[in-house]
Amino acid sequence: MSFDADVIVVGGGLAGLSAGITANREGVSTLVLERGEYSGAKNVSGGRIYVHALRNLVNIDDAPLEKPIVRETYEISCGSRKLNFSFYDPETRNSYSVLRAKFDPWLAKKAEEEGVLISYETLVYNAERDVNGITLKTNRGDLRAKLVIEADGVTAGISRYLGIRSLSPDSLMLGVKEVVKPDNVPEEGEAKVLVGYLNGLLGGGFMYVNQDSLSIGATVKVNSLQEEKILARDVVEDLRAKLKVEGEVLEYSAHLIPYYGFNKLPPLSAPNVLVTGDAAGLLINDGFVIRGMDLAIGSGMVAGKASKVILNQGDPSKTEVYEKMLAESFVLRDMRTASRAFQLMNNERLFKTYPELLCNVLARMFTVEGERKTLMNVMVEETKSRGLTLTQMIRDLMKVV
Ligand SMILES: Cc1cc2nc3c(=O)[nH]c(=O)nc-3n(C[C@H](O)[C@H](O)[C@H](O)COP(=O)(O)OP(=O)(O)OC[C@H]3O[C@@H](n4cnc5c(N)ncnc54)[C@H](O)[C@@H]3O)c2cc1C
């Protein structure tokens, strides 16, 4: 039985390119399939990239990153009232704003310069497994490999074609984003987490400062959008209006985001298949950070390394070592650490009740009308009037910390 490559990587996004680069460096014959005209053509991201994993993959000195994020701002809104705090750190420089349409082609070029074969405009629409390996059905004909690294993003086509898993709206969020060019862009890179801006929808907003533009968007639980019957585009338009950001909209995009959490991850491997990045549900959204890109790069690199080990063992259907290696890497360790935070997105109190409570408490403390109450009394009154108990609040707080 002949093979087109020992390893075929499906998807030329961050996970796929990282897997391709690493497997190729390990001396494994590798082919990357990307449905887009170029890498990045189909990618949507907020985007701020934490570069720790990327630095282990390639030299990033000439990477087309936007701005180092030196200011982290957390903004809570309740109507016209706002609570805002910032952390300024010009030294650490561990994350950058990024536009994927620029960044992914750069990484793909790096991969090709190292000899990675990438076949663009190649769409995989089905997959079949037999005793020897996997046959991928593509618009360019059938392609066979001993091992497939799945890096096709959140909808996980390969896993579904092979019957490894199905998709459920319960485990999905929708990301909507606009890239806007305002008259003035702040000098320094900033990331804003926006809470209480989405009219009670389960989710949060974000804003990143790029070189000449701002990325503004939101991530929202899919069933929350369905229940409230709100259109995705309206969510981001409304958010931009509330932020009072005007300017030319350079780009609008909407894309699903996996939301599984460590305890509910889909299968990460199956005979002859290693699943990476969004396809494997590897994403952290814990209220402080959204991290999918570094987990995609990290899991892609682990899959590239694991492919060599698996092929050397002589039986590419035995893929367990990948999960073991992933468990030892930052990818699953960080997913485990964030596991409790995954309950947050289902907690309506965090998106409506607490922002309002906080704003009311502060408004009352800053208002002097000749009938002063202590902070404790104000807190107790505001808590009681919302039917909340102290135990409930402490429990919610514990999940956040
Ligand atoms: C609005 C939004 C904001 C986000 N913000 C952030 C952020 O600030 N920071 C962060 O770290 N993460 C963020 N994420 C998440 C991050 O974008 C993803 O986690 C990351 O892109 C996953 O990489 P991936 O390579 O697994 O998948 P993708 O980037 O989706 O790449 C999959 C690739 O596979 C290709 N493909 C798909 N199907 C096929 C097929 N059948 N045949 C061939 N090719 C195929 C696609 O064209 C694509 O190139 C955000 C996501 C969204 C939607």
PDBQT file of the ligand as one rigid body, heavy atoms in Angstrom, charges set to zero:
ROOT
HETATM    1  C1  LIG A 501     -13.134  36.297  17.488  1.00  0.00    +0.000 C 
HETATM    2  C2  LIG A 501     -12.043  35.439  18.045  1.00  0.00    +0.000 A 
HETATM    3  C3  LIG A 501     -11.135  35.972  18.927  1.00  0.00    +0.000 A 
HETATM    4  C4  LIG A 501     -10.075  35.219  19.402  1.00  0.00    +0.000 A 
HETATM    5  N1  LIG A 501      -9.143  35.813  20.188  1.00  0.00    +0.000 NA
HETATM    6  C5  LIG A 501      -8.051  35.140  20.555  1.00  0.00    +0.000 A 
HETATM    7  C6  LIG A 501      -6.998  35.798  21.231  1.00  0.00    +0.000 A 
HETATM    8  O1  LIG A 501      -7.024  37.001  21.453  1.00  0.00    +0.000 OA
HETATM    9  N2  LIG A 501      -5.934  35.048  21.616  1.00  0.00    +0.000 N 
HETATM   10  C7  LIG A 501      -5.824  33.713  21.344  1.00  0.00    +0.000 A 
HETATM   11  O2  LIG A 501      -4.810  33.088  21.700  1.00  0.00    +0.000 OA
HETATM   12  N3  LIG A 501      -6.812  33.070  20.691  1.00  0.00    +0.000 NA
HETATM   13  C8  LIG A 501      -7.901  33.745  20.275  1.00  0.00    +0.000 A 
HETATM   14  N4  LIG A 501      -8.885  33.115  19.566  1.00  0.00    +0.000 N 
HETATM   15  C9  LIG A 501      -8.764  31.664  19.324  1.00  0.00    +0.000 C 
HETATM   16  C10 LIG A 501      -7.736  31.349  18.241  1.00  0.00    +0.000 C 
HETATM   17  O3  LIG A 501      -8.011  32.101  17.087  1.00  0.00    +0.000 OA
HETATM   18  C11 LIG A 501      -7.790  29.855  17.916  1.00  0.00    +0.000 C 
HETATM   19  O4  LIG A 501      -7.718  29.122  19.110  1.00  0.00    +0.000 OA
HETATM   20  C12 LIG A 501      -6.644  29.427  17.007  1.00  0.00    +0.000 C 
HETATM   21  O5  LIG A 501      -6.713  30.116  15.797  1.00  0.00    +0.000 OA
HETATM   22  C13 LIG A 501      -6.708  27.919  16.752  1.00  0.00    +0.000 C 
HETATM   23  O6  LIG A 501      -5.758  27.558  15.787  1.00  0.00    +0.000 OA
HETATM   24  P1  LIG A 501      -5.970  26.253  14.927  1.00  0.00    +0.000 P 
HETATM   25  O7  LIG A 501      -4.763  26.166  14.053  1.00  0.00    +0.000 OA
HETATM   26  O8  LIG A 501      -6.312  25.118  15.795  1.00  0.00    +0.000 OA
HETATM   27  O9  LIG A 501      -7.281  26.528  14.057  1.00  0.00    +0.000 OA
HETATM   28  P2  LIG A 501      -7.543  27.616  12.936  1.00  0.00    +0.000 P 
HETATM   29  O10 LIG A 501      -6.788  28.846  13.190  1.00  0.00    +0.000 OA
HETATM   30  O11 LIG A 501      -9.023  27.687  12.799  1.00  0.00    +0.000 OA
HETATM   31  O12 LIG A 501      -6.939  26.952  11.626  1.00  0.00    +0.000 OA
HETATM   32  C14 LIG A 501      -7.574  25.865  10.983  1.00  0.00    +0.000 C 
HETATM   33  C15 LIG A 501      -7.063  25.829   9.556  1.00  0.00    +0.000 C 
HETATM   34  O13 LIG A 501      -7.539  24.657   8.927  1.00  0.00    +0.000 OA
HETATM   35  C16 LIG A 501      -8.040  24.978   7.652  1.00  0.00    +0.000 C 
HETATM   36  N5  LIG A 501      -9.079  23.979   7.355  1.00  0.00    +0.000 N 
HETATM   37  C17 LIG A 501     -10.250  23.810   8.021  1.00  0.00    +0.000 A 
HETATM   38  N6  LIG A 501     -10.947  22.785   7.500  1.00  0.00    +0.000 NA
HETATM   39  C18 LIG A 501     -10.194  22.300   6.493  1.00  0.00    +0.000 A 
HETATM   40  C19 LIG A 501     -10.380  21.231   5.564  1.00  0.00    +0.000 A 
HETATM   41  N7  LIG A 501     -11.478  20.470   5.605  1.00  0.00    +0.000 N 
HETATM   42  N8  LIG A 501      -9.428  20.996   4.639  1.00  0.00    +0.000 NA
HETATM   43  C20 LIG A 501      -8.289  21.761   4.609  1.00  0.00    +0.000 A 
HETATM   44  N9  LIG A 501      -8.066  22.789   5.461  1.00  0.00    +0.000 NA
HETATM   45  C21 LIG A 501      -8.990  23.043   6.390  1.00  0.00    +0.000 A 
HETATM   46  C22 LIG A 501      -8.591  26.393   7.793  1.00  0.00    +0.000 C 
HETATM   47  O14 LIG A 501      -8.671  27.058   6.557  1.00  0.00    +0.000 OA
HETATM   48  C23 LIG A 501      -7.575  27.015   8.728  1.00  0.00    +0.000 C 
HETATM   49  O15 LIG A 501      -6.492  27.585   8.041  1.00  0.00    +0.000 OA
HETATM   50  C24 LIG A 501      -9.960  33.851  19.059  1.00  0.00    +0.000 A 
HETATM   51  C25 LIG A 501     -10.892  33.289  18.191  1.00  0.00    +0.000 A 
HETATM   52  C26 LIG A 501     -11.916  34.075  17.670  1.00  0.00    +0.000 A 
HETATM   53  C27 LIG A 501     -12.881  33.451  16.722  1.00  0.00    +0.000 C 
ENDROOT
TORSDOF 0
